[in-house]
């Protein structure tokens, strides 16, 4: 069964987090780890073509972190 969407996620769904350091602060890791995580297809961290910058939606990050026992 799919993980239910919380009210907080509905409010955060359009909040775009820009930059590896900001993403790292949200998920509680270092920026180098964000670069490694971004290579994985199951992690909602993106690098749009031509942007040179990592981005993520806060709600997707929060949902992803809830499904993990630790950031690995």
Protein Blocks (a to p, Z undefined) as FASTA:
>chain_A
ZZdddfklmmmmmmccehjklmmmmnopafklmmmmmmpmkbccdcdehklpacddfklm
mmmmmmpcbdZZ
